[in-house]
Amino acid sequence: MAEKLVISIEALSDHPNVHVVEFDGDFDGYAKENVTDVQSFVDSATNNTTLIFDFSKLNYLNSYAIGHLVAWHNHLSKMGGKIFIAGTNKNVEDIFAILGIAKLFKIFPDVNSVIETL
């Protein structure tokens, strides 16, 4: 049985306009109501917003999730923003590689590795 997706968004106090978005569970079509918070956040983002997607607790994602990730990337890119992805598991990395979207996102081993580059 799929694990319900829980998403939390936290501002990094020492980095203005940078937020960590933690995904916990399965990011698939059953996560529709959970994704609305991230969608609203992205829609209201200001110029140069940076999001760090923490996938360290993400078990699974599918094409539903990929569609959202690409749309969020495209929206933020138009405003000078970025999305970094941290803590992917082998399953997620394989999906990214197969779909050819790994080149859209810089992928890091963990959130701290992303923060060090900011």
N, C-alpha and C positions, 0 to 999 in steps of 0.2 A: 504494500500500500504506500502511496506517495506521502511524503512528509510535507505538511502544510508549510508554505513559505512565510517566514517572518522577516520583515525588512525594517531596519532602523537607520536613521540619518542623524549624524552627529557632526557638529561644526568643530574644526580644529582651532582651538583658542589661539595658538601661536602662529597660525597661518590664515590670514584673512581670505575669505571667499573660497576656502577649501573645506570640503565635507567628506566624511567617510560614510559610505552606504554599505551596511552589512546585510548580506543575504544568508539566511539560515533555512535550509530545507530544499525543496524542489521548485525550480523556476520553470513552470509549464503553464498550460492553459487554465489549470485550476487555481492559479495565483492571481487571477484578474483583479480581485478587490484589493489585494496587497500591493499591486503595482501602481495603483492610482496615486499613492503618496509620492512615489518617485516621479511619476508623470507630472503631477502638479508642481513638484519642486523644480523639475527641469523646465517646465513651461514658464515658471516665474523667475528663472535664473537671470542674474545680471551678467554683464560682460565679464569675460575672463573667469568665469566660475570653473573650478576644478573639482571633479568628483573622483574619489577613490572607491572603487567597487571592491569590497572585501568578500571574496568568494571562498574563504577558508572553511566556512561551514555550509557551503552550497554543495548539495549532493549531486544534483542533476539539472540540466537545462535542455530545452529543445528549441525547435524553430520559432515557437511563440516568443521565447526569451530572446533569441537572436534578433528577431524583428524589432523588439523594443530596444535592445542595446545599440543596434545600428541607427535607429531613429533618434535616440538620445544623443549619440555621438554626433550625428549630422546637425542636430539642433544647436548643441553647445559649440560645435566647431564654427558655425556661422557667427558666433558672438565672441570668438577668441577663447572659448573654453576648451577643457580637455576632460577625458575620462581615462583613468588608469585602472588596471585590473590587478588585484593582488590575491595571492593564495589559491590559485586554481589547482584542482586535482587533475589526475591523468585523464579522467573521463571528459572533463570540460576542455582540457587542452586538445584532446583528440577531435572533439566536435569543432572547435575553432579552426584547427588545421584542415579538417576535411572541407569545411565550408569556405575556407580561404579568408576568414575575417580577422585572423590573428594580426594581419598587417595594419588593421584599423586601430588597434589598441596596443599600448605598451603594457606588457605583462611583467609583473614583479613577483618574487617569491613570497613577500608579505607586505603589510601596510607600512611598517617602519622603513623598508627599502624604498618605497615610493616617497615617503616624507623626506628622507635624506637627499633626494634629488630635487626637491622643490626649492 
